[in-house]
């Protein structure tokens, strides 16, 4: 199994920045892609950004130019640098690890990001 622990959420004013971290442990050899998803109140979970082992990156259109995903393979950690935050970025942010060979997705418990004056 793979365990994912997120950190770095909190309350920030519009225009501010936050950095989320997600540390993976356990059967980390299973992990191919890692990424971040978010779920706002009353909405479905949506993709924010993903990054492969070879650092191929994909962003949701809504965060392009504002968010940056990165990955430290030796530390088994993925980061999400969020700049120019907007109230509509308010959500619970979930870390995801995907295993292609095992066809499984692993999820963290989530960290709340609130963007408010």
MOVENNOR-V48036 format. One record per residue. N is the residue number from 1. RES is the residue in one letter. SS is DSSP state (~ for helix, > for strand, _ for the rest). OMEGA is omega in degrees with one decimal (none if undefined). Layout:
# MOVENNOR-V48036
n=N res=RES ss=SS omega=OMEGA
n=N res=RES ss=SS omega=OMEGA
This chain:
# MOVENNOR-V48036
n=1 res=X ss=_ omega=178.4
n=2 res=X ss=> omega=175.9
n=3 res=X ss=> omega=-179.8
n=4 res=X ss=> omega=179.8
n=5 res=X ss=> omega=179.6
n=6 res=X ss=> omega=173.4
n=7 res=X ss=> omega=173.6
n=8 res=X ss=_ omega=178.6
n=9 res=X ss=_ omega=178.1
n=10 res=X ss=> omega=179.8
n=11 res=X ss=> omega=-179.6
n=12 res=X ss=> omega=177.9
n=13 res=X ss=_ omega=174.7
n=14 res=X ss=_ omega=-176.5
n=15 res=X ss=_ omega=-178.6
n=16 res=X ss=_ omega=-176.5
n=17 res=X ss=_ omega=171.5
n=18 res=X ss=> omega=175.5
n=19 res=X ss=> omega=176.8
n=20 res=X ss=> omega=175.8
n=21 res=X ss=> omega=176.4
n=22 res=X ss=> omega=-179.7
n=23 res=X ss=> omega=178.7
n=24 res=X ss=> omega=175.7
n=25 res=X ss=> omega=-178.3
n=26 res=X ss=> omega=-175.9
n=27 res=X ss=_ omega=-172.9
n=28 res=X ss=~ omega=178.3
n=29 res=X ss=~ omega=-179.5
n=30 res=X ss=~ omega=-168.4
n=31 res=X ss=_ omega=170.9
n=32 res=X ss=_ omega=-179.6
n=33 res=X ss=> omega=170.6
n=34 res=X ss=> omega=-178.4
n=35 res=X ss=> omega=179.2
n=36 res=X ss=> omega=173.7
n=37 res=X ss=> omega=177.6
n=38 res=X ss=> omega=178.7
n=39 res=X ss=> omega=177.0
n=40 res=X ss=_ omega=179.5
n=41 res=X ss=_ omega=177.5
n=42 res=X ss=_ omega=-178.9
n=43 res=X ss=_ omega=178.1
n=44 res=X ss=_ omega=175.8
n=45 res=X ss=_ omega=-177.8
n=46 res=X ss=> omega=178.5
n=47 res=X ss=> omega=173.1
n=48 res=X ss=> omega=-179.1
n=49 res=X ss=> omega=174.9
n=50 res=X ss=> omega=179.3
n=51 res=X ss=> omega=179.8
n=52 res=X ss=_ omega=176.9
n=53 res=X ss=_ omega=179.0
n=54 res=X ss=_ omega=173.9
n=55 res=X ss=_ omega=167.8
n=56 res=X ss=_ omega=-170.7
n=57 res=X ss=> omega=175.6
n=58 res=X ss=> omega=178.2
n=59 res=X ss=> omega=167.3
n=60 res=X ss=_ omega=-178.9
n=61 res=X ss=_ omega=-174.9
n=62 res=X ss=_ omega=-177.3
n=63 res=X ss=_ omega=-178.9
n=64 res=X ss=_ omega=-179.8
n=65 res=X ss=_ omega=-179.2
n=66 res=X ss=_ omega=-177.2
n=67 res=X ss=> omega=176.8
n=68 res=X ss=> omega=176.5
n=69 res=X ss=> omega=176.7
n=70 res=X ss=> omega=-174.6
n=71 res=X ss=> omega=176.0
n=72 res=X ss=> omega=-175.2
n=73 res=X ss=_ omega=179.7
n=74 res=X ss=_ omega=-179.8
n=75 res=X ss=_ omega=-179.2
n=76 res=X ss=_ omega=-174.6
n=77 res=X ss=> omega=174.2
n=78 res=X ss=> omega=-176.6
n=79 res=X ss=> omega=172.4
n=80 res=X ss=> omega=175.6
n=81 res=X ss=> omega=-176.1
n=82 res=X ss=> omega=178.8
n=83 res=X ss=_ omega=178.2
n=84 res=X ss=_ omega=-175.6
n=85 res=X ss=_ omega=-179.0
n=86 res=X ss=_ omega=177.3
n=87 res=X ss=~ omega=-179.9
n=88 res=X ss=~ omega=173.6
n=89 res=X ss=~ omega=179.1
n=90 res=X ss=_ omega=-176.7
n=91 res=X ss=> omega=165.7
n=92 res=X ss=> omega=-178.4
n=93 res=X ss=> omega=-177.2
n=94 res=X ss=> omega=173.3
n=95 res=X ss=> omega=-179.7
n=96 res=X ss=> omega=171.3
n=97 res=X ss=> omega=-176.4
n=98 res=X ss=> omega=175.3
n=99 res=X ss=> omega=179.4
n=100 res=X ss=_ omega=-175.5
n=101 res=X ss=_ omega=178.5
n=102 res=X ss=_ omega=179.5
n=103 res=X ss=_ omega=-178.2
n=104 res=X ss=> omega=173.0
n=105 res=X ss=> omega=177.6
n=106 res=X ss=> omega=-175.7
n=107 res=X ss=> omega=168.8
n=108 res=X ss=_ omega=-177.7
n=109 res=X ss=_ omega=177.3
n=110 res=X ss=_ omega=175.0
n=111 res=X ss=> omega=-173.8
n=112 res=X ss=> omega=172.7
n=113 res=X ss=> omega=179.4
n=114 res=X ss=> omega=179.3
n=115 res=X ss=> omega=-174.0
n=116 res=X ss=_ omega=178.6
n=117 res=X ss=_ omega=none
